[in-house]
Amino acid sequence: MDEYTPLRGLVRLGPWDAMPIPDAGEQLQAVARRVADSREEIALTDSDGRIVAVVISLPKLEDLEENLSLARNEIDRRDGKELTSHEDFMKELRGGA
């Protein structure tokens, strides 16, 4: 992350780069661009310093969803159940029919 303009409030919190929600809100475009370009995550903290959300890039989210779909199909295969297409899995994941 060194090649980016420093983000106000960004600190290391365990394995995460983290920042308070108000600081992230004031710098939302820079936060979003950094996450999109680097595929790193930035955790957002509440007023008590607890992580309440994580900003991730769209490609990283898609990778996580794909891995979750593959894992579910592997479990279903092991349990002798019918496999689910990725599209159907995503509909189910997002609360669709």
N, C-alpha and C positions, 0 to 999 in steps of 0.2 A: 504494500500500500504506500510505499515511500514516494512513488512518482506522482501522487495526487496532492492537491492542496490540502493542508491539514483541516480536519473537521473539528470545530469547537465542541468540546465535551466528550470526544472519543477517548475511551480508556480501554485497557485490557481487563476483562473480568473473567477469570478462569480461562477457558479455551476460546472465549468470544471477544471480539471487538464490540464494545457496547457504548451507548450514549443515552442520556436522558431524552424522553419523548419531546419535551419542549425544544431542546437543541436540535433534534432531528427534524422537527417541523419547520424550524427557521431555515434549515439547510436542505430541505427535502430534495431539491433537484440535484444537488451535489451528492447526497447520500444515494439516491437512486442511480445516478450515473456511475458512481464507484462500484456499487453492487453489480450493476449490469456489466460493466467492463471487466471486473476482476473475478466474478463468480464467487466472491467471498460473501460472508453474511455479516450483517451488523445487527446486534441485539439491541432492543429498545428497553429502557428501564423506567419504572414508575418513580414516584417521589420518594419511595423507600429504598430505591436502588435495586429492586427485584426485576429480573428479566420478565417481561410480559408479552413480548412479540419479537419476531426475527424477520428482518428484511432480506429476501433472497432474490436472485435473478430468475427470470422466467425459464431460461434453459435449465437451471438447477432444479427448479420446481418440477419441470417436465421429466427430468432424470429421476427424481425421487418418486414421482407418480408411476413411471415405467417400472422402476425397481419394485415398488409395492405391488403392482399388477403381476409381475413375474413371480414374486414371492408367494402371492396368494394362489396363483396357478400351480406352483410347485407343491404347496400344502394340499390343495384340492386333488392334485394328481396322486399324491401319497395316500390320501384318504379315499381314493376311488371315486371322487366326485367329478361331475362334468366341468370342463374348463370354461372360463369366461373370456370372451374377447376383450381386448384392451378398451375398445370403445364402450362396451357394455359395463366394464368395470368402472370407467371414468364417469359414466352416467350415474351408476350406483353410488360412487364416492361423493359425487356432488349433489346427491339427494334426489336424483331423477328416478323414473320408473324402471 
